[in-house]
Amino acid sequence: MNTNRSLPRRAALAATAVAVGLVLAACGSDDSTNTAGTTPATTTAPAVSEADRHNQADVAFAQGMIPHHRQAVLMSDMVAARSASADVKALADKIKRAQVPEIETMSGWLKAWGEKVPTGMGMDGMYHGVDGSGIPGMMDDQDMNRLDKARGAFDTMFLTMMIEHHEGAIDMAKTEKQQGAYVPAKDLADAIITSQTAEITQMRQMLNAEGS
């Protein structure tokens, strides 16, 4: 009789023991997850935007190339009313179509970086790069006035000046490729080197044809 009455009690105690064991096992599992052999969760650093991946060389490239391009566009604008050569007119149009969008692109970079966008074309003596100072290849006021007033010799003068102008742009682009960090700016520098080197070759051939 005593044995029979104790069976329900023993069953209840056994069930309680199993439940407690399960709870302890679960707690032990939580503790091991937090403390044993598991790498703690890390906080992901904010992604750096493409516009932030630039340095001072990129800024200098854009701030120098914008007025440089603007002057090339102004020189090209003179061609329509002064040139006697269809080839020179076509070249001037090609230069404008290439460089106006590049001015807009570089201006956008500077704005995104919080940097100053140059105004004007810098057509004063400080921008002439012959002596190694200022922006390479830029014409000064006297150069631009001579080109503006040229008539019969305009094409020769334009081609000669634009070759020097392009050579300055190529020097600036090479510096950007070596020292810059902003990939789109380095890509533009590479494109400038390629296109303007080809145009220099074309202009020299045109000058040779004029002299023959």
FILUM-997703 format. One record per residue (C-alpha): residue number from 1; residue in three letters; x, y, z negated. Coordinates in nm, 3 decimals. Example, Ala and Ser with C-alpha at 12.3 -4.5 7.8 and 13.67 -1.06 7.14 Angstrom:
BEGIN
<1, "ALA", <1.230, -0.450, -0.780>>,
<2, "SER", <1.367, -0.106, -0.714>>,
END
This chain:
BEGIN
<1, "MET", <0.000, 0.000, 0.000>>,
<2, "ASN", <0.275, 0.248, -0.097>>,
<3, "THR", <0.467, 0.165, 0.220>>,
<4, "ASN", <0.164, 0.226, 0.439>>,
<5, "ARG", <0.086, 0.564, 0.277>>,
<6, "SER", <0.446, 0.681, 0.329>>,
<7, "LEU", <0.450, 0.617, 0.705>>,
<8, "PRO", <0.264, 0.938, 0.806>>,
<9, "ARG", <0.486, 1.144, 0.576>>,
<10, "ARG", <0.803, 0.993, 0.726>>,
<11, "ALA", <0.676, 1.060, 1.077>>,
<12, "ALA", <0.607, 1.421, 0.991>>,
<13, "LEU", <0.954, 1.465, 0.842>>,
<14, "ALA", <1.114, 1.310, 1.149>>,
<15, "ALA", <0.924, 1.542, 1.382>>,
<16, "THR", <1.032, 1.842, 1.176>>,
<17, "ALA", <1.394, 1.731, 1.188>>,
<18, "VAL", <1.381, 1.697, 1.568>>,
<19, "ALA", <1.231, 2.044, 1.606>>,
<20, "VAL", <1.495, 2.201, 1.382>>,
<21, "GLY", <1.766, 2.023, 1.578>>,
<22, "LEU", <1.635, 2.159, 1.905>>,
<23, "VAL", <1.626, 2.514, 1.770>>,
<24, "LEU", <1.984, 2.487, 1.640>>,
<25, "ALA", <2.101, 2.343, 1.970>>,
<26, "ALA", <1.941, 2.631, 2.159>>,
<27, "CYS", <2.102, 2.885, 1.927>>,
<28, "GLY", <2.436, 2.715, 1.969>>,
<29, "SER", <2.397, 2.727, 2.347>>,
<30, "ASP", <2.323, 3.103, 2.336>>,
<31, "ASP", <2.629, 3.165, 2.120>>,
<32, "SER", <2.858, 2.971, 2.353>>,
<33, "THR", <2.721, 3.160, 2.652>>,
<34, "ASN", <2.807, 3.492, 2.493>>,
<35, "THR", <3.139, 3.407, 2.336>>,
<36, "ALA", <3.304, 3.095, 2.473>>,
<37, "GLY", <3.471, 3.058, 2.812>>,
<38, "THR", <3.248, 3.306, 2.995>>,
<39, "THR", <3.371, 3.623, 3.167>>,
<40, "PRO", <3.193, 3.928, 3.026>>,
<41, "ALA", <2.969, 4.117, 3.261>>,
<42, "THR", <3.152, 4.407, 3.430>>,
<43, "THR", <3.018, 4.743, 3.539>>,
<44, "THR", <3.061, 4.805, 3.912>>,
<45, "ALA", <3.235, 5.134, 3.988>>,
<46, "PRO", <3.040, 5.376, 4.206>>,
<47, "ALA", <3.120, 5.332, 4.574>>,
<48, "VAL", <3.343, 5.601, 4.721>>,
<49, "SER", <3.173, 5.763, 5.018>>,
<50, "GLU", <3.356, 5.783, 5.350>>,
<51, "ALA", <3.367, 6.162, 5.324>>,
<52, "ASP", <3.555, 6.136, 4.993>>,
<53, "ARG", <3.838, 5.936, 5.148>>,
<54, "HIS", <4.032, 6.238, 5.274>>,
<55, "ASN", <4.338, 6.432, 5.168>>,
<56, "GLN", <4.485, 6.777, 5.218>>,
<57, "ALA", <4.639, 6.678, 5.551>>,
<58, "ASP", <4.288, 6.605, 5.683>>,
<59, "VAL", <4.168, 6.946, 5.567>>,
<60, "ALA", <4.466, 7.121, 5.728>>,
<61, "PHE", <4.410, 6.929, 6.052>>,
<62, "ALA", <4.045, 7.035, 6.079>>,
<63, "GLN", <4.107, 7.394, 5.969>>,
<64, "GLY", <4.389, 7.432, 6.221>>,
<65, "MET", <4.232, 7.246, 6.512>>,
<66, "ILE", <3.902, 7.436, 6.500>>,
<67, "PRO", <4.050, 7.778, 6.592>>,
<68, "HIS", <4.290, 7.602, 6.829>>,
<69, "HIS", <3.996, 7.445, 7.014>>,
<70, "ARG", <3.802, 7.771, 7.010>>,
<71, "GLN", <4.088, 7.946, 7.187>>,
<72, "ALA", <4.107, 7.671, 7.449>>,
<73, "VAL", <3.734, 7.716, 7.510>>,
<74, "LEU", <3.779, 8.094, 7.545>>,
<75, "MET", <4.064, 8.043, 7.791>>,
<76, "SER", <3.846, 7.801, 7.987>>,
<77, "ASP", <3.558, 8.050, 7.988>>,
<78, "MET", <3.783, 8.293, 8.180>>,
<79, "VAL", <3.828, 8.048, 8.466>>,
<80, "ALA", <3.491, 8.075, 8.640>>,
<81, "ALA", <3.528, 8.443, 8.731>>,
<82, "ARG", <3.903, 8.443, 8.795>>,
<83, "SER", <4.018, 8.111, 8.940>>,
<84, "ALA", <4.047, 8.041, 9.310>>,
<85, "SER", <4.088, 7.667, 9.255>>,
<86, "ALA", <3.805, 7.416, 9.235>>,
<87, "ASP", <4.041, 7.178, 9.054>>,
<88, "VAL", <4.124, 7.436, 8.787>>,
<89, "LYS", <3.755, 7.511, 8.741>>,
<90, "ALA", <3.678, 7.141, 8.701>>,
<91, "LEU", <3.959, 7.104, 8.447>>,
<92, "ALA", <3.836, 7.403, 8.246>>,
<93, "ASP", <3.485, 7.259, 8.239>>,
<94, "LYS", <3.623, 6.924, 8.120>>,
<95, "ILE", <3.817, 7.093, 7.841>>,
<96, "LYS", <3.508, 7.279, 7.721>>,
<97, "ARG", <3.286, 6.971, 7.730>>,
<98, "ALA", <3.538, 6.779, 7.519>>,
<99, "GLN", <3.634, 7.043, 7.267>>,
<100, "VAL", <3.304, 7.212, 7.181>>,
<101, "PRO", <3.160, 6.891, 7.027>>,
<102, "GLU", <3.490, 6.830, 6.847>>,
<103, "ILE", <3.465, 7.175, 6.688>>,
<104, "GLU", <3.118, 7.086, 6.561>>,
<105, "THR", <3.240, 6.751, 6.427>>,
<106, "MET", <3.534, 6.900, 6.237>>,
<107, "SER", <3.318, 7.180, 6.099>>,
<108, "GLY", <3.081, 6.915, 5.964>>,
<109, "TRP", <3.370, 6.739, 5.789>>,
<110, "LEU", <3.485, 7.057, 5.619>>,
<111, "LYS", <3.134, 7.135, 5.499>>,
<112, "ALA", <3.098, 6.782, 5.360>>,
<113, "TRP", <3.430, 6.820, 5.178>>,
<114, "GLY", <3.335, 7.158, 5.033>>,
<115, "GLU", <3.614, 7.328, 5.230>>,
<116, "LYS", <3.613, 7.655, 5.422>>,
<117, "VAL", <3.528, 7.642, 5.791>>,
<118, "PRO", <3.755, 7.885, 5.981>>,
<119, "THR", <3.592, 8.177, 6.158>>,
<120, "GLY", <3.708, 8.322, 6.487>>,
<121, "MET", <4.002, 8.197, 6.689>>,
<122, "GLY", <4.297, 8.336, 6.500>>,
<123, "MET", <4.422, 8.528, 6.800>>,
<124, "ASP", <4.691, 8.731, 6.628>>,
<125, "GLY", <5.066, 8.690, 6.604>>,
<126, "MET", <5.058, 8.468, 6.295>>,
<127, "TYR", <4.893, 8.190, 6.491>>,
<128, "HIS", <5.150, 8.162, 6.767>>,
<129, "GLY", <5.350, 7.847, 6.708>>,
<130, "VAL", <5.658, 7.908, 6.924>>,
<131, "ASP", <5.878, 7.986, 6.623>>,
<132, "GLY", <5.746, 7.693, 6.422>>,
<133, "SER", <5.505, 7.895, 6.208>>,
<134, "GLY", <5.128, 7.915, 6.220>>,
<135, "ILE", <4.920, 7.690, 6.444>>,
<136, "PRO", <5.127, 7.524, 6.719>>,
<137, "GLY", <5.055, 7.628, 7.077>>,
<138, "MET", <4.821, 7.917, 6.998>>,
<139, "MET", <4.836, 8.223, 7.223>>,
<140, "ASP", <4.864, 8.566, 7.061>>,
<141, "ASP", <4.666, 8.877, 7.157>>,
<142, "GLN", <4.920, 8.983, 7.417>>,
<143, "ASP", <4.907, 8.643, 7.587>>,
<144, "MET", <4.530, 8.645, 7.596>>,
<145, "ASN", <4.517, 9.000, 7.732>>,
<146, "ARG", <4.759, 8.909, 8.013>>,
<147, "LEU", <4.547, 8.607, 8.103>>,
<148, "ASP", <4.229, 8.812, 8.094>>,
<149, "LYS", <4.372, 9.070, 8.334>>,
<150, "ALA", <4.541, 8.824, 8.570>>,
<151, "ARG", <4.391, 8.785, 8.914>>,
<152, "GLY", <4.606, 8.647, 9.194>>,
<153, "ALA", <4.835, 8.461, 8.955>>,
<154, "PHE", <4.557, 8.354, 8.720>>,
<155, "ASP", <4.562, 7.983, 8.797>>,
<156, "THR", <4.937, 7.951, 8.745>>,
<157, "MET", <4.919, 8.150, 8.422>>,
<158, "PHE", <4.621, 7.952, 8.295>>,
<159, "LEU", <4.783, 7.614, 8.362>>,
<160, "THR", <5.116, 7.721, 8.210>>,
<161, "MET", <4.950, 7.851, 7.894>>,
<162, "MET", <4.715, 7.556, 7.863>>,
<163, "ILE", <5.004, 7.311, 7.885>>,
<164, "GLU", <5.169, 7.487, 7.590>>,
<165, "HIS", <4.834, 7.496, 7.412>>,
<166, "HIS", <4.782, 7.123, 7.461>>,
<167, "GLU", <5.135, 7.045, 7.345>>,
<168, "GLY", <5.059, 7.227, 7.021>>,
<169, "ALA", <4.738, 7.028, 6.973>>,
<170, "ILE", <4.927, 6.703, 7.028>>,
<171, "ASP", <5.184, 6.801, 6.763>>,
<172, "MET", <4.903, 6.871, 6.516>>,
<173, "ALA", <4.732, 6.543, 6.600>>,
<174, "LYS", <5.053, 6.347, 6.547>>,
<175, "THR", <5.091, 6.505, 6.203>>,
<176, "GLU", <4.735, 6.403, 6.117>>,
<177, "LYS", <4.799, 6.046, 6.225>>,
<178, "GLN", <5.108, 6.029, 6.004>>,
<179, "GLN", <4.979, 6.210, 5.697>>,
<180, "GLY", <4.598, 6.202, 5.704>>,
<181, "ALA", <4.374, 5.961, 5.514>>,
<182, "TYR", <4.030, 6.019, 5.668>>,
<183, "VAL", <3.975, 5.751, 5.931>>,
<184, "PRO", <3.744, 5.955, 6.162>>,
<185, "ALA", <3.998, 6.241, 6.161>>,
<186, "LYS", <4.281, 6.004, 6.248>>,
<187, "ASP", <4.067, 5.856, 6.525>>,
<188, "LEU", <3.999, 6.204, 6.663>>,
<189, "ALA", <4.370, 6.284, 6.646>>,
<190, "ASP", <4.442, 5.971, 6.849>>,
<191, "ALA", <4.179, 6.070, 7.107>>,
<192, "ILE", <4.328, 6.421, 7.134>>,
<193, "ILE", <4.675, 6.280, 7.195>>,
<194, "THR", <4.547, 6.048, 7.467>>,
<195, "SER", <4.321, 6.295, 7.650>>,
<196, "GLN", <4.544, 6.601, 7.629>>,
<197, "THR", <4.858, 6.410, 7.730>>,
<198, "ALA", <4.673, 6.302, 8.043>>,
<199, "GLU", <4.557, 6.661, 8.106>>,
<200, "ILE", <4.914, 6.792, 8.068>>,
<201, "THR", <5.024, 6.546, 8.336>>,
<202, "GLN", <4.738, 6.664, 8.558>>,
<203, "MET", <4.819, 7.033, 8.505>>,
<204, "ARG", <5.188, 6.982, 8.584>>,
<205, "GLN", <5.092, 6.812, 8.909>>,
<206, "MET", <4.863, 7.105, 8.989>>,
<207, "LEU", <5.148, 7.351, 8.923>>,
<208, "ASN", <5.380, 7.150, 9.142>>,
<209, "ALA", <5.120, 7.151, 9.420>>,
<210, "GLU", <5.092, 7.530, 9.393>>,
<211, "GLY", <5.467, 7.568, 9.422>>,
<212, "SER", <5.506, 7.340, 9.722>>,
END
